[in-house]
């Protein structure tokens, strides 16, 4: 998979999470296990996909938090201290729209 293809797949995951959570609050999000699982899965996918991006591409796009996204993926997949729903929600509510815009700029 090429770097631009990876960016497109990451963008698709971001857009899924944003659409799933439109109009949600932390309380409605955390009370809906299906929504939580769908979002956590897609966020972990973002981290997995970004792990294959070339070093040169990462260096050319330092505005993308490549290592943080992969680190979050590791925390989710390996369940270090359990998945913190407040952290997931903060990412959804505060970071994903910025990531979406930055990924769109790359494409």
FIKOLZA-1660 file (N, C-alpha, C; in steps of 0.1 Angstrom, whole numbers, plus 5000, padded with zeros to 4 digits):
% residues 107
   i   px   py   pz ch aa at
   1 5009 4988 5000  A  X  N
   1 5000 5000 5000  A  X CA
   1 5009 5012 5000  A  X  C
   2 5006 5022 4992  A  X  N
   2 5014 5034 4991  A  X CA
   2 5010 5044 5003  A  X  C
   3 5019 5053 5005  A  X  N
   3 5016 5063 5016  A  X CA
   3 5003 5070 5014  A  X  C
   4 5000 5075 5002  A  X  N
   4 4987 5082 5000  A  X CA
   4 4975 5073 5002  A  X  C
   5 4977 5060 4998  A  X  N
   5 4966 5050 5001  A  X CA
   5 4964 5049 5016  A  X  C
   6 4975 5049 5023  A  X  N
   6 4974 5047 5038  A  X CA
   6 4967 5060 5044  A  X  C
   7 4970 5071 5039  A  X  N
   7 4963 5084 5043  A  X CA
   7 4948 5083 5040  A  X  C
   8 4945 5078 5028  A  X  N
   8 4931 5077 5025  A  X CA
   8 4923 5068 5034  A  X  C
   9 4929 5056 5038  A  X  N
   9 4923 5047 5047  A  X CA
   9 4922 5053 5061  A  X  C
  10 4932 5060 5065  A  X  N
  10 4932 5066 5078  A  X CA
  10 4920 5077 5078  A  X  C
  11 4919 5084 5068  A  X  N
  11 4909 5094 5067  A  X CA
  11 4895 5088 5067  A  X  C
  12 4893 5076 5061  A  X  N
  12 4880 5069 5061  A  X CA
  12 4877 5065 5075  A  X  C
  13 4887 5061 5083  A  X  N
  13 4884 5057 5097  A  X CA
  13 4880 5069 5105  A  X  C
  14 4888 5080 5103  A  X  N
  14 4884 5092 5110  A  X CA
  14 4870 5097 5108  A  X  C
  15 4866 5096 5095  A  X  N
  15 4853 5101 5091  A  X CA
  15 4842 5092 5097  A  X  C
  16 4845 5079 5098  A  X  N
  16 4835 5070 5104  A  X CA
  16 4833 5074 5118  A  X  C
  17 4844 5075 5126  A  X  N
  17 4842 5079 5140  A  X CA
  17 4835 5092 5142  A  X  C
  18 4838 5102 5134  A  X  N
  18 4832 5115 5135  A  X CA
  18 4817 5113 5131  A  X  C
  19 4813 5105 5122  A  X  N
  19 4799 5104 5118  A  X CA
  19 4792 5096 5129  A  X  C
  20 4798 5086 5135  A  X  N
  20 4792 5078 5145  A  X CA
  20 4789 5087 5158  A  X  C
  21 4798 5096 5160  A  X  N
  21 4797 5104 5173  A  X CA
  21 4790 5118 5171  A  X  C
  22 4786 5121 5159  A  X  N
  22 4779 5134 5157  A  X CA
  22 4767 5135 5166  A  X  C
  23 4766 5145 5174  A  X  N
  23 4755 5148 5183  A  X CA
  23 4756 5140 5196  A  X  C
  24 4767 5133 5198  A  X  N
  24 4769 5125 5211  A  X CA
  24 4775 5134 5221  A  X  C
  25 4773 5131 5233  A  X  N
  25 4780 5136 5245  A  X CA
  25 4789 5125 5251  A  X  C
  26 4797 5128 5260  A  X  N
  26 4805 5117 5266  A  X CA
  26 4796 5107 5273  A  X  C
  27 4785 5112 5279  A  X  N
  27 4776 5103 5286  A  X CA
  27 4769 5094 5277  A  X  C
  28 4764 5099 5265  A  X  N
  28 4757 5090 5256  A  X CA
  28 4767 5081 5249  A  X  C
  29 4779 5086 5246  A  X  N
  29 4790 5077 5240  A  X CA
  29 4793 5066 5250  A  X  C
  30 4796 5069 5262  A  X  N
  30 4801 5059 5271  A  X CA
  30 4791 5049 5275  A  X  C
  31 4778 5052 5274  A  X  N
  31 4767 5043 5277  A  X CA
  31 4763 5034 5266  A  X  C
  32 4769 5036 5254  A  X  N
  32 4766 5028 5242  A  X CA
  32 4778 5019 5239  A  X  C
  33 4778 5007 5243  A  X  N
  33 4790 4998 5241  A  X CA
  33 4793 4995 5227  A  X  C
  34 4782 4995 5218  A  X  N
  34 4785 4992 5204  A  X CA
  34 4792 5004 5198  A  X  C
  35 4788 5016 5202  A  X  N
  35 4794 5029 5197  A  X CA
  35 4809 5029 5201  A  X  C
  36 4811 5026 5214  A  X  N
  36 4824 5027 5220  A  X CA
  36 4833 5017 5212  A  X  C
  37 4829 5005 5210  A  X  N
  37 4837 4995 5203  A  X CA
  37 4839 4999 5189  A  X  C
  38 4830 5004 5182  A  X  N
  38 4832 5008 5168  A  X CA
  38 4842 5019 5167  A  X  C
  39 4841 5029 5176  A  X  N
  39 4851 5040 5176  A  X CA
  39 4865 5035 5180  A  X  C
  40 4866 5027 5191  A  X  N
  40 4879 5022 5195  A  X CA
  40 4885 5014 5184  A  X  C
  41 4877 5006 5177  A  X  N
  41 4883 4998 5166  A  X CA
  41 4888 5007 5155  A  X  C
  42 4881 5017 5151  A  X  N
  42 4886 5026 5141  A  X CA
  42 4898 5034 5145  A  X  C
  43 4898 5038 5157  A  X  N
  43 4910 5046 5162  A  X CA
  43 4922 5037 5162  A  X  C
  44 4920 5024 5166  A  X  N
  44 4932 5015 5166  A  X CA
  44 4936 5012 5152  A  X  C
  45 4926 5012 5142  A  X  N
  45 4930 5010 5128  A  X CA
  45 4938 5021 5123  A  X  C
  46 4935 5034 5127  A  X  N
  46 4943 5045 5123  A  X CA
  46 4957 5043 5127  A  X  C
  47 4959 5039 5139  A  X  N
  47 4973 5037 5144  A  X CA
  47 4980 5025 5137  A  X  C
  48 4973 5015 5134  A  X  N
  48 4979 5004 5127  A  X CA
  48 4983 5008 5112  A  X  C
  49 4974 5015 5106  A  X  N
  49 4976 5019 5092  A  X CA
  49 4988 5029 5092  A  X  C
  50 4989 5038 5101  A  X  N
  50 5000 5048 5101  A  X CA
  50 5013 5042 5103  A  X  C
  51 5013 5031 5110  A  X  N
  51 5026 5024 5113  A  X CA
  51 5034 5020 5100  A  X  C
  52 5027 5018 5089  A  X  N
  52 5033 5014 5077  A  X CA
  52 5038 5026 5068  A  X  C
  53 5035 5038 5072  A  X  N
  53 5039 5050 5064  A  X CA
  53 5054 5051 5064  A  X  C
  54 5060 5055 5053  A  X  N
  54 5074 5056 5052  A  X CA
  54 5080 5067 5060  A  X  C
  55 5092 5066 5064  A  X  N
  55 5099 5076 5072  A  X CA
  55 5099 5089 5065  A  X  C
  56 5102 5089 5052  A  X  N
  56 5103 5101 5044  A  X CA
  56 5089 5108 5044  A  X  C
  57 5078 5101 5043  A  X  N
  57 5065 5107 5042  A  X CA
  57 5062 5113 5056  A  X  C
  58 5065 5106 5067  A  X  N
  58 5063 5112 5080  A  X CA
  58 5071 5125 5082  A  X  C
  59 5083 5125 5077  A  X  N
  59 5092 5137 5079  A  X CA
  59 5086 5148 5070  A  X  C
  60 5080 5145 5059  A  X  N
  60 5074 5155 5050  A  X CA
  60 5061 5161 5056  A  X  C
  61 5055 5154 5065  A  X  N
  61 5042 5158 5071  A  X CA
  61 5043 5157 5086  A  X  C
  62 5051 5166 5092  A  X  N
  62 5052 5165 5107  A  X CA
  62 5040 5170 5115  A  X  C
  63 5030 5176 5108  A  X  N
  63 5018 5180 5114  A  X CA
  63 5009 5169 5119  A  X  C
  64 5012 5157 5113  A  X  N
  64 5004 5145 5117  A  X CA
  64 5011 5138 5129  A  X  C
  65 5004 5135 5139  A  X  N
  65 5010 5129 5151  A  X CA
  65 5012 5114 5149  A  X  C
  66 5021 5110 5140  A  X  N
  66 5023 5096 5136  A  X CA
  66 5026 5087 5148  A  X  C
  67 5035 5091 5156  A  X  N
  67 5040 5082 5167  A  X CA
  67 5029 5081 5178  A  X  C
  68 5022 5093 5181  A  X  N
  68 5012 5093 5191  A  X CA
  68 5000 5084 5186  A  X  C
  69 4997 5084 5173  A  X  N
  69 4986 5075 5169  A  X CA
  69 4990 5061 5170  A  X  C
  70 5002 5057 5167  A  X  N
  70 5006 5043 5168  A  X CA
  70 5007 5039 5183  A  X  C
  71 5011 5049 5191  A  X  N
  71 5012 5046 5206  A  X CA
  71 4998 5044 5212  A  X  C
  72 4988 5051 5207  A  X  N
  72 4974 5049 5211  A  X CA
  72 4969 5036 5207  A  X  C
  73 4973 5032 5195  A  X  N
  73 4969 5019 5190  A  X CA
  73 4975 5008 5199  A  X  C
  74 4987 5009 5203  A  X  N
  74 4993 4999 5212  A  X CA
  74 4986 4999 5225  A  X  C
  75 4982 5010 5231  A  X  N
  75 4975 5011 5243  A  X CA
  75 4962 5004 5242  A  X  C
  76 4955 5006 5231  A  X  N
  76 4942 4999 5229  A  X CA
  76 4943 4984 5227  A  X  C
  77 4952 4980 5218  A  X  N
  77 4954 4966 5214  A  X CA
  77 4959 4958 5226  A  X  C
  78 4969 4964 5233  A  X  N
  78 4975 4956 5244  A  X CA
  78 4968 4959 5257  A  X  C
  79 4958 4968 5257  A  X  N
  79 4950 4971 5269  A  X CA
  79 4958 4975 5281  A  X  C
  80 4968 4983 5279  A  X  N
  80 4976 4987 5290  A  X CA
  80 4967 4995 5299  A  X  C
  81 4966 4991 5312  A  X  N
  81 4957 4997 5322  A  X CA
  81 4943 4999 5317  A  X  C
  82 4938 4991 5308  A  X  N
  82 4925 4993 5302  A  X CA
  82 4923 5005 5294  A  X  C
  83 4913 5005 5285  A  X  N
  83 4911 5016 5276  A  X CA
  83 4903 5027 5284  A  X  C
  84 4909 5039 5285  A  X  N
  84 4903 5050 5292  A  X CA
  84 4893 5057 5283  A  X  C
  85 4880 5055 5286  A  X  N
  85 4870 5061 5278  A  X CA
  85 4871 5076 5277  A  X  C
  86 4875 5083 5288  A  X  N
  86 4876 5097 5287  A  X CA
  86 4887 5101 5278  A  X  C
  87 4898 5094 5277  A  X  N
  87 4909 5097 5267  A  X CA
  87 4904 5095 5253  A  X  C
  88 4896 5084 5251  A  X  N
  88 4891 5081 5237  A  X CA
  88 4881 5093 5234  A  X  C
  89 4873 5097 5243  A  X  N
  89 4863 5107 5240  A  X CA
  89 4870 5120 5237  A  X  C
  90 4880 5124 5245  A  X  N
  90 4888 5136 5243  A  X CA
  90 4894 5136 5229  A  X  C
  91 4899 5125 5225  A  X  N
  91 4905 5124 5211  A  X CA
  91 4894 5126 5201  A  X  C
  92 4882 5120 5203  A  X  N
  92 4871 5121 5193  A  X CA
  92 4867 5135 5193  A  X  C
  93 4864 5141 5204  A  X  N
  93 4858 5155 5205  A  X CA
  93 4868 5166 5202  A  X  C
  94 4881 5163 5204  A  X  N
  94 4891 5174 5203  A  X CA
  94 4901 5173 5192  A  X  C
  95 4904 5161 5188  A  X  N
  95 4916 5159 5179  A  X CA
  95 4912 5154 5165  A  X  C
  96 4902 5146 5164  A  X  N
  96 4899 5140 5151  A  X CA
  96 4896 5150 5140  A  X  C
  97 4888 5160 5143  A  X  N
  97 4885 5170 5132  A  X CA
  97 4898 5177 5127  A  X  C
  98 4907 5179 5136  A  X  N
  98 4920 5185 5132  A  X CA
  98 4928 5175 5124  A  X  C
  99 4928 5163 5128  A  X  N
  99 4935 5152 5120  A  X CA
  99 4928 5151 5107  A  X  C
 100 4915 5151 5106  A  X  N
 100 4908 5150 5094  A  X CA
 100 4913 5161 5084  A  X  C
 101 4913 5173 5089  A  X  N
 101 4917 5184 5080  A  X CA
 101 4932 5183 5075  A  X  C
 102 4940 5179 5084  A  X  N
 102 4954 5177 5081  A  X CA
 102 4956 5165 5071  A  X  C
 103 4949 5155 5072  A  X  N
 103 4950 5144 5063  A  X CA
 103 4944 5148 5049  A  X  C
 104 4933 5155 5049  A  X  N
 104 4927 5160 5037  A  X CA
 104 4937 5169 5029  A  X  C
 105 4944 5177 5036  A  X  N
 105 4954 5186 5030  A  X CA
 105 4965 5178 5023  A  X  C
 106 4969 5167 5029  A  X  N
 106 4979 5158 5023  A  X CA
 106 4974 5153 5009  A  X  C
 107 4962 5149 5009  A  X  N
 107 4956 5143 4997  A  X CA
 107 4953 5154 4987  A  X  C
% end
